[in-house]
Structures are given as structure tokens and as C-alpha cells.
Amino acid sequence: MTRKRRPAASQINLFPVSAHFRRIRPEKNEWRFYSLSIQPELFGGAVLVRQWGRIGTRGTQRLDLHPDEGAAVNALADQVVIRRRRGYTPA
């Protein structure tokens, strides 16, 4: 009788300031990445930088403005949940 190995559990930092994901499905010719990071804003707020696209390209970038770093961390956590639900794995 052979036992199946469970994949190692991945854990996210308590308050991450960046996250990097990828979704690779060769049968669908899909090689995607998704990157999130929090950057300080010039006027005291924080920016959630979202970048996504095909691996090997620059991809597309979007900047989401937030009033403080706490709000940006919450938005990053929400995006992590969404990306995991869509099949992305930590890179």
C-alpha cells in the first residue's frame, strides 16, 4: 500500500508587504505571473502595486492608492485570497 504525500503547507507572513505568484498550465499554454507589493506614497499614504502577465514579459501594472499602510496590507491580503482561489501558487 502506498501513501500519498500531501503538499507542504505554505504560510504567509503576518503582515506581508509583497507576494509573488505564478500559474503554469502547459496543456493550456498558460504561463502566468502575478506580483503584489506595497510602496510608500509621497503624501503619506501607501500604494498597492499589482503587476501581472505572461512569464517572460513585463506584463501590466496597476497602482491602487490607499490612505495608510494598514489599508494597503488589507487589500494585499484580499488579493492573495483571490489569486489562490484562481489557481495561482506562491513563486
MARTI-779097 format. One record per residue (C-alpha): residue in three letters; z, x, y. Coordinates in Angstrom, 2 decimals. Each point is the difference from the previous one (the first is absolute). Layout:
<recs>
<rec rest="ala" zz="Z" xx="X" yy="Y"/>
...
</recs>
This chain:
<recs>
<rec rest="met" zz="0.00" xx="0.00" yy="0.00"/>
<rec rest="thr" zz="-0.99" xx="1.46" yy="3.34"/>
<rec rest="arg" zz="1.81" xx="-0.76" yy="3.18"/>
<rec rest="lys" zz="-1.78" xx="-0.70" yy="3.24"/>
<rec rest="arg" zz="1.02" xx="2.17" yy="2.91"/>
<rec rest="arg" zz="0.84" xx="-1.79" yy="3.19"/>
<rec rest="pro" zz="-1.36" xx="1.56" yy="3.20"/>
<rec rest="ala" zz="2.53" xx="1.86" yy="2.11"/>
<rec rest="ala" zz="1.54" xx="-2.17" yy="2.69"/>
<rec rest="ser" zz="-0.91" xx="0.96" yy="3.53"/>
<rec rest="gln" zz="2.50" xx="-0.37" yy="2.79"/>
<rec rest="ile" zz="-0.64" xx="-0.14" yy="3.72"/>
<rec rest="asn" zz="2.27" xx="1.70" yy="2.51"/>
<rec rest="leu" zz="2.53" xx="-2.27" yy="1.68"/>
<rec rest="phe" zz="-1.75" xx="0.23" yy="3.39"/>
<rec rest="pro" zz="-3.40" xx="1.60" yy="-0.60"/>
<rec rest="val" zz="-2.12" xx="1.11" yy="2.93"/>
<rec rest="ser" zz="-3.17" xx="0.39" yy="-2.08"/>
<rec rest="ala" zz="-1.56" xx="-1.21" yy="-3.23"/>
<rec rest="his" zz="-3.21" xx="0.96" yy="-1.77"/>
<rec rest="phe" zz="-1.73" xx="-2.07" yy="-2.67"/>
<rec rest="arg" zz="-3.16" xx="0.03" yy="-2.04"/>
<rec rest="arg" zz="-1.83" xx="-2.40" yy="-2.29"/>
<rec rest="ile" zz="-2.47" xx="1.49" yy="-2.43"/>
<rec rest="arg" zz="-2.06" xx="-2.24" yy="-2.29"/>
<rec rest="pro" zz="-3.05" xx="1.93" yy="-1.27"/>
<rec rest="glu" zz="-1.36" xx="-3.03" yy="-1.88"/>
<rec rest="lys" zz="-0.38" xx="-1.75" yy="3.38"/>
<rec rest="asn" zz="-1.06" xx="3.19" yy="1.84"/>
<rec rest="glu" zz="3.13" xx="-0.37" yy="2.13"/>
<rec rest="trp" zz="1.71" xx="3.10" yy="1.41"/>
<rec rest="arg" zz="2.22" xx="-1.18" yy="2.88"/>
<rec rest="phe" zz="2.89" xx="1.37" yy="2.04"/>
<rec rest="tyr" zz="2.49" xx="-1.61" yy="2.38"/>
<rec rest="ser" zz="2.27" xx="2.03" yy="2.26"/>
<rec rest="leu" zz="2.84" xx="-1.21" yy="2.24"/>
<rec rest="ser" zz="2.04" xx="2.01" yy="2.49"/>
<rec rest="ile" zz="2.32" xx="-0.69" yy="2.92"/>
<rec rest="gln" zz="-0.54" xx="1.94" yy="3.23"/>
<rec rest="pro" zz="1.98" xx="-0.13" yy="3.26"/>
<rec rest="glu" zz="-1.66" xx="-1.71" yy="2.93"/>
<rec rest="leu" zz="-0.18" xx="1.45" yy="3.50"/>
<rec rest="phe" zz="2.05" xx="-2.85" yy="1.51"/>
<rec rest="gly" zz="2.88" xx="-0.02" yy="-2.50"/>
<rec rest="gly" zz="-1.39" xx="-2.27" yy="-2.69"/>
<rec rest="ala" zz="-1.49" xx="0.90" yy="-3.34"/>
<rec rest="val" zz="-3.47" xx="-0.25" yy="-1.50"/>
<rec rest="leu" zz="-0.81" xx="-0.78" yy="-3.62"/>
<rec rest="val" zz="-3.19" xx="1.93" yy="-0.76"/>
<rec rest="arg" zz="-1.96" xx="-1.55" yy="-2.87"/>
<rec rest="gln" zz="-3.00" xx="1.83" yy="-1.45"/>
<rec rest="trp" zz="-2.06" xx="-1.14" yy="-2.99"/>
<rec rest="gly" zz="-3.36" xx="0.51" yy="-1.62"/>
<rec rest="arg" zz="-1.88" xx="1.73" yy="-2.79"/>
<rec rest="ile" zz="1.50" xx="3.28" yy="-1.23"/>
<rec rest="gly" zz="-1.91" xx="2.89" yy="1.57"/>
<rec rest="thr" zz="-0.78" xx="-1.83" yy="3.24"/>
<rec rest="arg" zz="1.88" xx="-0.39" yy="3.28"/>
<rec rest="gly" zz="0.32" xx="-3.71" yy="-0.57"/>
<rec rest="thr" zz="1.15" xx="-2.51" yy="2.58"/>
<rec rest="gln" zz="3.08" xx="0.32" yy="2.20"/>
<rec rest="arg" zz="2.11" xx="-2.70" yy="1.62"/>
<rec rest="leu" zz="2.97" xx="0.42" yy="2.36"/>
<rec rest="asp" zz="2.71" xx="-2.68" yy="0.00"/>
<rec rest="leu" zz="2.38" xx="0.22" yy="2.98"/>
<rec rest="his" zz="3.70" xx="-0.82" yy="-0.49"/>
<rec rest="pro" zz="2.88" xx="-0.14" yy="2.52"/>
<rec rest="asp" zz="2.15" xx="2.51" yy="-1.94"/>
<rec rest="glu" zz="0.00" xx="2.14" yy="-3.13"/>
<rec rest="gly" zz="2.03" xx="-2.57" yy="-1.96"/>
<rec rest="ala" zz="-2.68" xx="-2.65" yy="0.44"/>
<rec rest="ala" zz="-2.66" xx="2.53" yy="-1.03"/>
<rec rest="val" zz="1.98" xx="0.92" yy="-3.14"/>
<rec rest="asn" zz="0.24" xx="-3.71" yy="-0.90"/>
<rec rest="ala" zz="-3.76" xx="-0.39" yy="0.46"/>
<rec rest="leu" zz="-0.61" xx="3.11" yy="-2.14"/>
<rec rest="ala" zz="2.23" xx="-1.44" yy="-2.76"/>
<rec rest="asp" zz="-1.95" xx="-3.27" yy="0.11"/>
<rec rest="gln" zz="-3.30" xx="1.88" yy="-0.31"/>
<rec rest="val" zz="1.34" xx="2.02" yy="-2.96"/>
<rec rest="val" zz="0.77" xx="-3.25" yy="-1.85"/>
<rec rest="ile" zz="-3.48" xx="-1.35" yy="0.76"/>
<rec rest="arg" zz="-1.75" xx="3.19" yy="-1.13"/>
<rec rest="arg" zz="2.00" xx="0.17" yy="-3.25"/>
<rec rest="arg" zz="-0.85" xx="-3.66" yy="-0.69"/>
<rec rest="arg" zz="-3.71" xx="0.81" yy="0.48"/>
<rec rest="gly" zz="0.09" xx="2.74" yy="-2.63"/>
<rec rest="tyr" zz="0.54" xx="3.13" yy="2.10"/>
<rec rest="thr" zz="2.24" xx="2.71" yy="-1.47"/>
<rec rest="pro" zz="1.88" xx="2.73" yy="1.90"/>
<rec rest="ala" zz="-2.15" xx="3.10" yy="0.49"/>
</recs>
